[in-house]
Amino acid sequence: VIRTDRTDPVVFDQAYQWAKDIGKVAVRCGDTPGFIVNRLLVPSLMQAMLMVDRGDASVKDIDLSLQLGAGHPMGPLHLADYIGLDTCCFIVQGWTEKYPNEPAFVLPKCLKEMVDSGDLGRKTGKGFYHWDGDKRGDPVE
């Protein structure tokens, strides 16, 4: 449940309770870009892409490291492909335009190049990985 500086505290409490009443797990968040999940997730996806840009590690090794080292069900580049690279790019472009001084909001070169070339991940069959429908293949070399 999002609280802005203009949110009436009574209305906020009612909305929070309503979410719980209908069987949802409610969380509280201020009005920040992406709220909680995407505010944390999208910059981490961009950091993985910046590692690709710098040649710090391979796509396969970045994803495997987050799966095994952090217990993630899939790595960040796999997830970005699954979400859609165009969607990731759209989010980050909007954030960088609206918040140009926020260092967490960056547009990696590899993301821009893939989107510009039409390689959008799962939905087009190619991104960081080759895809056959929803089945992920090997990393694109």
C-alpha positions as CSV (number, residue, x, y, z in Angstrom):
1,V,0.0,0.0,0.0
2,I,1.6,3.2,-1.2
3,R,1.7,6.3,1.1
4,T,2.4,9.7,-0.5
5,D,2.8,13.0,1.3
6,R,-0.8,13.7,0.5
7,T,-2.3,10.4,1.6
8,D,-4.8,10.8,4.5
9,P,-3.5,8.5,7.3
10,V,-7.1,7.2,7.9
11,V,-7.5,6.2,4.2
12,F,-4.1,4.6,4.2
13,D,-4.9,2.5,7.2
14,Q,-8.3,1.5,5.7
15,A,-6.6,0.4,2.4
16,Y,-4.0,-1.6,4.3
17,Q,-6.6,-3.3,6.4
18,W,-8.8,-4.0,3.3
19,A,-5.9,-5.8,1.6
20,K,-5.5,-7.9,4.7
21,D,-9.3,-8.5,4.9
22,I,-9.4,-10.0,1.4
23,G,-6.5,-12.4,2.2
24,K,-3.6,-10.5,0.8
25,V,-0.3,-9.9,2.5
26,A,0.0,-6.1,2.7
27,V,3.2,-4.1,2.8
28,R,3.8,-0.4,3.3
29,C,5.8,1.7,1.0
30,G,6.5,5.4,0.3
31,D,6.0,6.8,-3.2
32,T,9.3,5.7,-4.7
33,P,9.9,4.7,-8.4
34,G,9.0,1.0,-8.7
35,F,7.8,0.9,-5.1
36,I,9.6,-1.9,-3.3
37,V,10.1,-4.9,-5.7
38,N,10.9,-3.1,-8.9
39,R,12.9,-0.3,-7.1
40,L,15.2,-3.1,-5.9
41,L,15.0,-5.5,-8.8
42,V,15.4,-3.3,-11.9
43,P,18.7,-1.6,-10.7
44,S,20.1,-5.1,-9.9
45,L,19.2,-6.3,-13.4
46,M,21.0,-3.2,-14.8
47,Q,24.1,-3.9,-12.7
48,A,24.3,-7.5,-14.1
49,M,24.1,-5.9,-17.6
50,L,26.8,-3.4,-16.8
51,M,29.0,-6.4,-15.8
52,V,28.3,-7.8,-19.3
53,D,29.2,-4.4,-20.8
54,R,32.5,-4.3,-18.9
55,G,33.3,-8.0,-19.7
56,D,33.5,-8.8,-15.9
57,A,31.8,-12.1,-16.3
58,S,29.9,-14.2,-18.9
59,V,26.1,-14.2,-19.0
60,K,26.1,-17.8,-17.9
61,D,28.4,-17.1,-14.9
62,I,26.5,-14.1,-13.8
63,D,23.2,-16.0,-13.7
64,L,24.7,-19.1,-12.1
65,S,26.4,-17.0,-9.4
66,L,23.1,-15.4,-8.4
67,Q,21.2,-18.7,-8.4
68,L,23.8,-20.6,-6.3
69,G,25.2,-17.7,-4.3
70,A,22.0,-15.9,-3.5
71,G,19.4,-18.6,-3.8
72,H,17.6,-16.9,-6.7
73,P,15.4,-19.3,-8.8
74,M,16.9,-17.7,-12.0
75,G,19.7,-15.3,-12.7
76,P,19.2,-11.6,-13.4
77,L,19.9,-11.8,-17.2
78,H,17.6,-14.8,-17.5
79,L,14.9,-12.9,-15.6
80,A,15.4,-9.8,-17.8
81,D,15.0,-11.9,-20.9
82,Y,11.9,-13.4,-19.4
83,I,10.4,-10.0,-18.5
84,G,11.3,-8.6,-21.9
85,L,14.3,-6.5,-22.6
86,D,12.1,-3.8,-24.1
87,T,10.1,-3.6,-20.9
88,C,13.3,-3.3,-18.8
89,C,14.6,-0.6,-21.2
90,F,11.3,1.3,-21.1
91,I,11.3,1.3,-17.2
92,V,14.9,2.5,-17.0
93,Q,14.6,5.1,-19.7
94,G,11.6,6.6,-17.8
95,W,13.4,6.6,-14.5
96,T,16.6,8.1,-15.9
97,E,14.6,10.9,-17.5
98,K,12.5,11.6,-14.4
99,Y,15.4,11.1,-11.9
100,P,18.6,12.1,-13.8
101,N,20.6,12.4,-10.6
102,E,19.8,8.9,-9.2
103,P,22.9,6.8,-9.7
104,A,21.0,3.5,-9.4
105,F,19.1,4.3,-12.7
106,V,21.4,3.6,-15.6
107,L,20.9,2.3,-19.1
108,P,23.5,-0.3,-20.0
109,K,24.9,-0.3,-23.5
110,C,24.1,-4.0,-24.2
111,L,20.5,-3.5,-23.2
112,K,20.0,-0.5,-25.6
113,E,21.8,-2.4,-28.4
114,M,19.7,-5.5,-28.0
115,V,16.4,-3.5,-27.9
116,D,17.5,-1.4,-30.9
117,S,18.2,-4.6,-32.9
118,G,14.9,-6.2,-31.9
119,D,16.4,-8.8,-29.6
120,L,13.9,-8.6,-26.8
121,G,14.5,-11.9,-25.0
122,R,11.9,-14.6,-24.7
123,K,9.2,-12.9,-26.7
124,T,11.4,-12.7,-29.8
125,G,13.5,-15.8,-29.3
126,K,16.8,-14.0,-28.6
127,G,18.2,-11.8,-25.9
128,F,20.9,-12.7,-23.5
129,Y,19.8,-16.3,-24.3
130,H,18.3,-18.2,-27.2
131,W,14.6,-19.1,-26.5
132,D,12.2,-21.7,-28.0
133,G,8.9,-20.4,-26.7
134,D,9.2,-20.4,-22.9
135,K,12.2,-22.8,-23.0
136,R,15.5,-21.0,-22.4
137,G,18.4,-22.2,-24.4
138,D,22.1,-21.4,-24.3
139,P,23.5,-17.9,-23.9
140,V,23.9,-15.9,-27.1
141,E,27.6,-15.7,-27.8
